Amino acid sequence: MSSPQKNSPPNAGSSRREFLKRTAAAGGIAGILANQPAAGANTLTKLAAPYAGRVIGANDKIVLGFVGVGGQGGGAHVAQNLEHYQENNVALAAVCDISKHRVDDHVAKIEKKTNVKPDGYEDFRRVLERKDIDVIFCATVDHWHTKVSCEAMDAGKHVYVEKPMTRYLSEAFEIYDACKRTGKLLQVGSQGCSDRKWHKAAEWIRAGKIGPIVMSQGSYMRNNPHGEWNYTIAPWAKPEDINWKMWLGEQIKTGHSFDPDHYFRWRKYYPYCSGLLGDLFPHKLHPYMLATGNPEFPVRVAAVGSKAFKTDLNQVGRKPEQATQYVRDVEEIIQLVAEFPSGYVMHVTSSSVNEVGSSEMIRGHKATLTMGGNKVQLNPERPFAEDIEPETSEAFPGESVAAHHKNFYESIRANKQPNAGIDLATKVQTVISLAEMSDRLGVMCYFDAKSRKVTDKSGKEISQLTYGWDKNS
């Protein structure tokens, strides 16, 4: 990595002291910074042993640091935390991004809203050094999720990491092991898990109301004639603003020179993302697996995708800001089927070329749950209609990032697992990663949770995908 550079003015130390003074007056975080290195310290070596972090009580202010403040990190996590910082009793203390523009922009937004100026950083390790920070929001490009999350937990921070939790399967277990080793909490940013209808479904399933689960089906569908994720390239995106070497990191073996298309539209390219599997599938996989009442690792996963439609080349009606010189690596439609030890089978589809979704439901042997809208509806199967009454739940508020944040803070204060915690998240990531392997390698992937190995039907081990495994990785 390039040497760190802090994007704060020369008097950052006094700015930070002022931050602590003002937030302490507002809610009391005095004493958090005991043994904290000076603001100008340049000690970026990884901690020799995990730092436990402070114990956070029910009434304590939780101090936040944001790593990655692009569309989701800034537009969702900074924005929603600013909207609810008083009711959630949190302080926004640090902003980190490899773009100077994005750091400055969000530092200014936080200061305007809270009257407290956070510090800005380019290197996330500077944020992790700070013992006053309790939580890291990681909303970087996918290939940085593991490194940021693991080092943050070793530094005593709880972690809210955007979905997908990791880029590759082996990294999921790196995060899992770090979480168990440090005792820190991790929440994956699949906000559907904080939609109460999925918890109601889990309650009914655990109570045996639908009998053994047979299968579930869901979809996340879009239709973008000019190619999904061809986001507008901002004029400030220049080499002098963006630390491209740091953005790529040591993970990316296909060292692409600075390219704003890759920077803004990275979800189109396999080195950084698994496309629909990484971006949209988590919104379905997390809630559906939560709703089983007993999430399991998959036994086997198969996936088939296609990118035959080449929407990136469609010039009809294309706006100038949608122009792209590249055709995507990732699929434009993909379906997966996963089987679990209980015999339950899950089918999920996602598309960027057709927006009509399938019916959202969980099928049991005795009854079926329909999950559309904001209610859960139970309909008995015909052979059991005399024994089981149809039932409809109350109406629940729709899913929201704000509710998912609130659940995370409540979990930290109560020292309990959040709705999209590490156990669920690791199982979901296993499904995602096996699906990518299946689609790209053309095989059915079998998984052994004890050995963490992937095999074919004959038991022959399949090498897991990782950085640099082919020319598109």
C-alpha positions as CSV (number, residue, x, y, z in Angstrom):
1,M,0.0,0.0,0.0
2,S,1.1,3.6,-0.5
3,S,2.0,5.6,2.5
4,P,-0.9,7.0,4.4
5,Q,-2.0,10.6,4.0
6,K,-4.5,12.2,6.3
7,N,-6.9,14.6,4.6
8,S,-7.3,16.8,7.6
9,P,-5.9,20.4,7.9
10,P,-2.7,20.9,9.9
11,N,-4.6,21.6,13.1
12,A,-6.4,18.2,12.9
13,G,-5.3,17.5,16.5
14,S,-7.1,20.5,17.8
15,S,-10.1,19.7,15.6
16,R,-10.3,16.3,17.2
17,R,-9.9,17.6,20.7
18,E,-12.8,20.0,19.9
19,F,-14.8,17.0,18.6
20,L,-14.3,15.1,21.8
21,K,-15.1,18.2,24.0
22,R,-18.3,18.9,22.1
23,T,-19.6,15.3,21.9
24,A,-18.7,14.7,25.5
25,A,-20.8,17.7,26.4
26,A,-23.7,16.4,24.2
27,G,-23.7,12.8,25.5
28,G,-20.6,11.9,27.4
29,I,-17.6,10.1,25.9
30,A,-15.0,11.5,28.1
31,G,-12.2,9.1,28.9
32,I,-12.6,7.1,25.7
33,L,-9.2,8.2,24.4
34,A,-7.0,6.9,27.2
35,N,-3.6,5.8,25.7
36,Q,-4.6,7.1,22.3
37,P,-1.7,7.9,20.0
38,A,-1.2,11.5,19.0
39,A,-3.1,12.7,15.9
40,G,0.1,13.0,14.0
41,A,1.5,9.6,14.9
42,N,2.6,7.6,11.9
43,T,2.5,4.2,13.5
44,L,0.5,2.0,11.1
45,T,1.7,-1.4,12.0
46,K,-1.0,-4.0,12.7
47,L,-1.7,-4.6,16.4
48,A,0.5,-7.4,17.8
49,A,-2.5,-8.7,19.7
50,P,-6.2,-8.0,19.4
51,Y,-7.4,-4.9,21.3
52,A,-10.6,-5.7,23.2
53,G,-12.2,-2.2,22.8
54,R,-14.4,-0.7,25.4
55,V,-17.5,-2.1,27.0
56,I,-20.5,-0.1,25.8
57,G,-23.4,0.4,28.2
58,A,-27.0,1.0,27.5
59,N,-26.7,4.7,27.7
60,D,-23.2,5.2,26.2
61,K,-22.7,7.1,23.0
62,I,-21.4,4.9,20.2
63,V,-18.6,6.5,18.2
64,L,-18.5,5.7,14.5
65,G,-15.9,5.7,11.8
66,F,-16.7,5.3,8.1
67,V,-14.4,3.5,5.6
68,G,-15.6,4.0,2.1
69,V,-18.1,6.8,1.5
70,G,-19.2,6.4,-2.1
71,G,-22.8,5.8,-3.1
72,Q,-23.7,3.3,-0.3
73,G,-21.2,4.4,2.3
74,G,-22.0,8.0,2.0
75,G,-25.5,8.1,0.4
76,A,-26.9,5.5,2.8
77,H,-24.7,5.0,5.9
78,V,-23.4,8.5,6.5
79,A,-26.8,10.0,5.5
80,Q,-28.9,7.7,7.6
81,N,-26.7,8.1,10.6
82,L,-26.9,11.8,10.3
83,E,-30.6,11.6,10.1
84,H,-30.9,9.6,13.3
85,Y,-27.7,10.3,15.2
86,Q,-29.5,11.9,18.2
87,E,-32.1,9.2,18.7
88,N,-29.4,6.5,18.2
89,N,-27.0,8.3,20.5
90,V,-24.1,8.0,18.1
91,A,-21.2,10.3,17.1
92,L,-19.8,10.4,13.6
93,A,-16.1,10.8,14.3
94,A,-14.1,9.8,11.2
95,V,-14.5,9.6,7.4
96,C,-12.0,7.6,5.3
97,D,-11.9,7.2,1.5
98,I,-9.2,7.0,-1.2
99,S,-10.9,9.9,-2.9
100,K,-10.1,13.3,-1.4
101,H,-13.3,14.8,-2.8
102,R,-15.5,12.2,-1.1
103,V,-13.7,12.7,2.2
104,D,-14.0,16.5,2.1
105,D,-17.6,16.3,1.0
106,H,-18.7,14.0,3.9
107,V,-16.6,15.8,6.5
108,A,-18.5,19.0,5.5
109,K,-21.9,17.3,5.6
110,I,-21.3,15.8,9.0
111,E,-20.0,19.1,10.4
112,K,-23.0,21.0,9.0
113,K,-25.5,18.6,10.5
114,T,-23.9,18.0,13.9
115,N,-21.8,21.2,14.4
116,V,-18.9,18.8,15.1
117,K,-16.1,18.3,12.5
118,P,-15.0,14.7,12.1
119,D,-11.5,13.8,10.9
120,G,-10.8,12.8,7.4
121,Y,-8.4,10.0,6.3
122,E,-7.1,8.3,3.2
123,D,-5.8,5.2,4.9
124,F,-8.2,3.1,7.0
125,R,-5.5,2.0,9.4
126,R,-5.3,5.5,10.8
127,V,-9.0,5.2,11.7
128,L,-8.4,1.8,13.4
129,E,-5.7,3.2,15.6
130,R,-8.2,5.5,17.3
131,K,-9.4,3.9,20.6
132,D,-12.3,6.4,20.8
133,I,-14.0,4.7,17.8
134,D,-16.3,1.8,18.6
135,V,-17.8,0.9,15.2
136,I,-16.5,0.8,11.7
137,F,-18.8,1.0,8.7
138,C,-17.1,-0.7,5.8
139,A,-18.7,0.2,2.4
140,T,-15.6,-0.1,0.2
141,V,-15.3,-2.0,-3.0
142,D,-15.9,-5.7,-2.3
143,H,-12.3,-6.9,-2.4
144,W,-11.5,-4.7,0.7
145,H,-14.3,-6.0,2.9
146,T,-12.2,-8.7,4.5
147,K,-9.1,-6.8,5.3
148,V,-10.9,-3.8,6.7
149,S,-13.3,-6.0,8.7
150,C,-10.7,-8.3,10.2
151,E,-8.3,-5.6,11.1
152,A,-11.1,-3.5,12.6
153,M,-12.2,-6.4,14.9
154,D,-8.6,-7.0,15.9
155,A,-8.5,-3.3,16.8
156,G,-11.5,-3.7,19.1
157,K,-14.2,-2.3,16.7
158,H,-17.6,-3.7,16.0
159,V,-18.2,-3.9,12.2
160,Y,-21.1,-3.1,9.9
161,V,-19.9,-4.4,6.5
162,E,-21.8,-3.9,3.3
163,K,-23.1,-6.9,1.4
164,P,-21.6,-9.2,0.1
165,M,-19.6,-9.8,3.2
166,T,-16.6,-10.9,1.2
167,R,-15.4,-11.3,-2.4
168,Y,-14.4,-15.0,-2.1
169,L,-15.3,-18.0,0.1
170,S,-12.0,-18.3,2.0
171,E,-12.4,-14.7,3.1
172,A,-15.8,-15.4,4.7
173,F,-14.1,-17.8,7.1
174,E,-11.3,-15.3,7.8
175,I,-14.0,-12.9,8.9
176,Y,-15.9,-15.6,10.8
177,D,-12.7,-16.7,12.6
178,A,-11.8,-13.1,13.5
179,C,-15.3,-12.5,14.8
180,K,-15.2,-15.5,17.1
181,R,-11.6,-14.8,18.2
182,T,-12.3,-11.2,19.1
183,G,-15.8,-11.4,20.4
184,K,-16.8,-8.4,18.3
185,L,-20.2,-8.1,16.6
186,L,-20.6,-7.9,12.9
187,Q,-23.7,-6.9,10.9
188,V,-23.9,-7.4,7.1
189,G,-25.7,-4.6,5.3
190,S,-28.7,-6.7,4.1
191,Q,-31.4,-4.5,5.6
192,G,-34.1,-7.0,4.8
193,C,-33.0,-8.9,7.8
194,S,-34.5,-6.1,10.0
195,D,-37.9,-6.4,8.2
196,R,-40.1,-8.0,10.9
197,K,-42.0,-10.1,8.4
198,W,-39.1,-12.5,8.0
199,H,-38.9,-12.9,11.8
200,K,-42.6,-13.6,11.9
201,A,-42.1,-16.3,9.2
202,A,-39.3,-17.8,11.3
203,E,-41.5,-17.8,14.3
204,W,-44.3,-19.7,12.5
205,I,-41.8,-22.2,10.9
206,R,-40.2,-22.9,14.3
207,A,-43.7,-23.5,15.7
208,G,-44.3,-26.2,13.0
209,K,-47.1,-24.3,11.3
210,I,-46.1,-25.2,7.8
211,G,-44.4,-28.5,8.5
212,P,-40.9,-29.3,7.2
213,I,-39.7,-26.7,4.7
214,V,-39.8,-28.1,1.1
215,M,-38.5,-25.1,-0.9
216,S,-38.4,-21.3,-1.1
217,Q,-38.4,-19.1,-4.2
218,G,-37.5,-15.4,-4.6
219,S,-36.1,-13.0,-7.1
220,Y,-34.5,-9.6,-7.4
221,M,-35.1,-8.3,-10.9
222,R,-34.2,-5.1,-12.8
223,N,-34.2,-4.1,-16.4
224,N,-31.7,-1.5,-17.5
225,P,-31.5,-1.3,-21.3
226,H,-28.2,0.5,-21.1
227,G,-26.5,-1.8,-18.7
228,E,-26.9,-2.0,-14.9
229,W,-24.3,-0.2,-12.8
230,N,-23.2,2.2,-15.6
231,Y,-23.2,5.0,-13.1
232,T,-22.4,8.6,-14.0
233,I,-18.7,9.4,-13.9
234,A,-18.2,12.5,-11.8
235,P,-15.8,15.2,-13.2
236,W,-13.7,15.2,-10.0
237,A,-12.6,11.6,-10.6
238,K,-9.0,12.2,-11.6
239,P,-5.7,10.5,-10.7
240,E,-4.8,13.4,-8.5
241,D,-8.0,12.9,-6.4
242,I,-8.0,9.1,-6.2
243,N,-5.3,6.9,-4.7
244,W,-5.8,4.2,-7.4
245,K,-3.0,2.0,-6.1
246,M,-4.6,1.8,-2.7
247,W,-8.0,1.2,-4.2
248,L,-6.7,-1.8,-6.1
249,G,-4.7,-3.1,-3.2
250,E,-2.5,-6.2,-3.3
251,Q,-5.5,-8.3,-3.8
252,I,-6.1,-7.4,-7.5
253,K,-3.6,-9.2,-9.7
254,T,-4.8,-7.7,-13.0
255,G,-3.3,-4.3,-12.2
256,H,-5.5,-2.1,-14.4
257,S,-4.2,1.5,-14.8
258,F,-6.4,4.3,-13.4
259,D,-9.8,4.2,-15.1
260,P,-12.9,6.1,-13.8
261,D,-15.1,3.5,-15.5
262,H,-13.6,0.7,-13.3
263,Y,-13.8,3.1,-10.2
264,F,-17.5,4.0,-10.6
265,R,-18.8,0.9,-12.3
266,W,-16.7,-1.8,-10.6
267,R,-19.7,-4.1,-10.1
268,K,-19.5,-4.9,-13.8
269,Y,-16.1,-6.6,-13.4
270,Y,-15.1,-9.9,-11.9
271,P,-11.8,-8.8,-10.3
272,Y,-13.8,-6.6,-7.9
273,C,-17.3,-8.2,-7.7
274,S,-19.4,-11.2,-8.6
275,G,-22.1,-9.0,-10.2
276,L,-25.7,-9.9,-9.5
277,L,-24.6,-12.6,-7.1
278,G,-22.8,-10.1,-4.9
279,D,-25.0,-7.1,-5.3
280,L,-28.6,-8.3,-5.5
281,F,-28.7,-11.9,-4.3
282,P,-27.8,-11.0,-0.7
283,H,-31.0,-9.1,-0.4
284,K,-32.9,-12.3,-0.9
285,L,-30.6,-14.9,0.6
286,H,-30.2,-13.3,4.0
287,P,-33.9,-12.9,4.7
288,Y,-35.0,-16.3,3.3
289,M,-32.3,-18.2,5.2
290,L,-33.2,-16.2,8.4
291,A,-36.8,-17.1,7.9
292,T,-36.1,-20.9,8.0
293,G,-35.6,-20.4,11.8
294,N,-32.5,-22.5,11.6
295,P,-30.1,-21.3,8.9
296,E,-27.8,-24.0,7.5
297,F,-24.7,-24.3,5.3
298,P,-25.6,-25.6,1.9
299,V,-24.9,-29.1,0.9
300,R,-24.7,-28.3,-2.8
301,V,-25.2,-25.3,-5.1
302,A,-25.6,-24.9,-8.8
303,A,-26.0,-21.7,-10.8
304,V,-26.4,-20.9,-14.5
305,G,-26.1,-17.4,-15.9
306,S,-25.9,-15.5,-19.2
307,K,-24.6,-12.2,-20.5
308,A,-25.8,-12.6,-24.1
309,F,-27.8,-9.4,-24.2
310,K,-24.7,-7.0,-24.2
311,T,-26.7,-4.0,-22.9
312,D,-23.4,-2.1,-22.5
313,L,-23.3,-1.8,-26.3
314,N,-26.9,-0.6,-26.7
315,Q,-26.7,3.0,-28.0
316,V,-30.4,3.6,-28.6
317,G,-31.5,6.2,-26.1
318,R,-28.2,6.1,-24.2
319,K,-27.4,9.4,-22.4
320,P,-23.9,10.8,-22.6
321,E,-23.3,10.1,-18.9
322,Q,-24.1,6.4,-19.5
323,A,-21.4,6.0,-22.1
324,T,-19.0,3.1,-21.5
325,Q,-16.2,1.6,-23.6
326,Y,-16.3,-1.8,-21.8
327,V,-18.6,-4.8,-22.0
328,R,-19.2,-6.3,-18.5
329,D,-17.5,-9.5,-17.3
330,V,-20.5,-10.5,-15.1
331,E,-23.8,-12.1,-15.9
332,E,-26.9,-10.2,-16.9
333,I,-29.2,-12.9,-15.6
334,I,-28.4,-15.8,-13.2
335,Q,-30.3,-18.4,-11.3
336,L,-29.2,-20.5,-8.4
337,V,-30.5,-23.6,-6.7
338,A,-29.2,-24.6,-3.3
339,E,-29.9,-27.7,-1.2
340,F,-29.5,-27.8,2.6
341,P,-29.0,-30.7,5.0
342,S,-32.6,-30.7,6.1
343,G,-33.6,-31.4,2.5
344,Y,-34.9,-27.9,1.9
345,V,-34.2,-26.5,-1.6
346,M,-33.9,-22.8,-2.4
347,H,-34.3,-21.2,-5.8
348,V,-33.3,-17.5,-6.4
349,T,-33.2,-15.5,-9.6
350,S,-31.7,-12.1,-10.4
351,S,-31.6,-10.2,-13.6
352,S,-30.6,-6.8,-15.0
353,V,-32.5,-7.4,-18.3
354,N,-36.1,-8.2,-17.1
355,E,-37.8,-6.7,-14.1
356,V,-40.7,-9.1,-13.6
357,G,-40.1,-11.1,-10.4
358,S,-41.3,-14.5,-9.2
359,S,-43.8,-15.0,-6.4
360,E,-42.0,-14.7,-3.0
361,M,-42.8,-17.7,-0.9
362,I,-41.7,-20.5,1.4
363,R,-43.3,-23.8,0.7
364,G,-43.7,-26.3,3.6
365,H,-45.1,-29.8,3.5
366,K,-48.3,-28.7,5.2
367,A,-48.6,-25.0,4.3
368,T,-47.1,-22.3,2.2
369,L,-46.0,-18.8,3.4
370,T,-46.4,-16.0,0.9
371,M,-43.9,-13.2,1.6
372,G,-45.1,-10.5,-0.8
373,G,-45.8,-7.0,0.4
374,N,-45.5,-6.2,4.2
375,K,-47.4,-9.2,5.5
376,V,-46.9,-12.9,5.8
377,Q,-49.8,-15.1,4.6
378,L,-50.1,-18.7,5.6
379,N,-52.2,-21.0,3.2
380,P,-52.6,-24.7,4.0
381,E,-51.8,-27.3,1.5
382,R,-55.0,-29.1,0.3
383,P,-54.3,-32.4,2.1
384,F,-54.0,-30.5,5.4
385,A,-56.7,-27.9,4.9
386,E,-59.0,-29.4,7.6
387,D,-56.2,-29.3,10.2
388,I,-54.6,-25.9,9.5
389,E,-56.4,-22.5,9.4
390,P,-55.3,-19.8,6.9
391,E,-53.6,-17.0,8.7
392,T,-52.3,-13.5,7.8
393,S,-49.9,-11.6,10.0
394,E,-50.1,-8.0,11.0
395,A,-48.7,-5.4,8.6
396,F,-45.1,-4.6,9.2
397,P,-43.1,-1.5,8.3
398,G,-41.0,-2.1,5.1
399,E,-37.3,-2.8,5.3
400,S,-35.0,0.2,5.8
401,V,-31.3,0.9,6.3
402,A,-32.2,3.0,9.3
403,A,-33.9,0.1,11.1
404,H,-30.9,-2.1,10.3
405,H,-28.6,0.5,11.9
406,K,-30.8,0.7,14.9
407,N,-30.8,-3.1,15.3
408,F,-27.0,-3.1,15.2
409,Y,-26.7,-0.4,17.9
410,E,-29.2,-2.1,20.1
411,S,-27.2,-5.4,19.7
412,I,-24.0,-3.7,20.7
413,R,-25.5,-2.2,23.8
414,A,-27.1,-5.5,24.8
415,N,-24.2,-7.6,23.7
416,K,-26.4,-9.9,21.5
417,Q,-26.2,-11.0,17.9
418,P,-27.7,-8.6,15.3
419,N,-30.2,-9.6,12.7
420,A,-27.6,-10.2,10.0
421,G,-24.8,-11.5,12.3
422,I,-21.8,-13.6,11.5
423,D,-23.3,-17.0,11.7
424,L,-26.1,-16.2,9.2
425,A,-23.8,-14.1,7.0
426,T,-21.1,-16.8,6.7
427,K,-23.7,-19.3,5.5
428,V,-25.1,-16.8,3.0
429,Q,-21.7,-16.0,1.7
430,T,-21.1,-19.7,1.2
431,V,-24.1,-19.9,-1.1
432,I,-23.0,-16.9,-3.0
433,S,-19.4,-18.1,-3.5
434,L,-20.5,-21.6,-4.5
435,A,-22.9,-20.2,-7.0
436,E,-20.2,-18.1,-8.6
437,M,-17.9,-21.2,-8.7
438,S,-20.7,-23.2,-10.2
439,D,-21.5,-20.7,-12.9
440,R,-17.9,-19.8,-13.9
441,L,-16.6,-23.4,-13.7
442,G,-19.6,-25.2,-15.1
443,V,-19.9,-27.6,-12.1
444,M,-22.2,-28.5,-9.3
445,C,-20.5,-27.5,-6.1
446,Y,-20.7,-29.7,-3.0
447,F,-19.7,-28.2,0.4
448,D,-18.5,-29.8,3.6
449,A,-19.0,-27.3,6.5
450,K,-16.6,-29.1,8.8
451,S,-13.6,-29.2,6.5
452,R,-14.7,-26.0,4.6
453,K,-13.9,-27.8,1.3
454,V,-15.7,-27.7,-2.0
455,T,-15.9,-30.9,-4.1
456,D,-17.7,-32.3,-7.1
457,K,-20.1,-35.2,-6.9
458,S,-17.3,-37.7,-6.8
459,G,-15.7,-36.1,-3.8
460,K,-12.8,-34.6,-5.8
461,E,-11.8,-31.3,-4.3
462,I,-12.4,-28.2,-6.4
463,S,-9.9,-25.3,-6.0
464,Q,-11.8,-22.3,-4.7
465,L,-11.8,-19.1,-6.7
466,T,-9.6,-16.4,-5.3
467,Y,-7.7,-13.3,-6.5
468,G,-5.8,-13.9,-9.7
469,W,-7.2,-17.4,-10.4
470,D,-7.9,-16.4,-14.1
471,K,-7.3,-13.4,-16.3
472,N,-10.6,-11.9,-15.2
473,S,-9.8,-12.1,-11.5
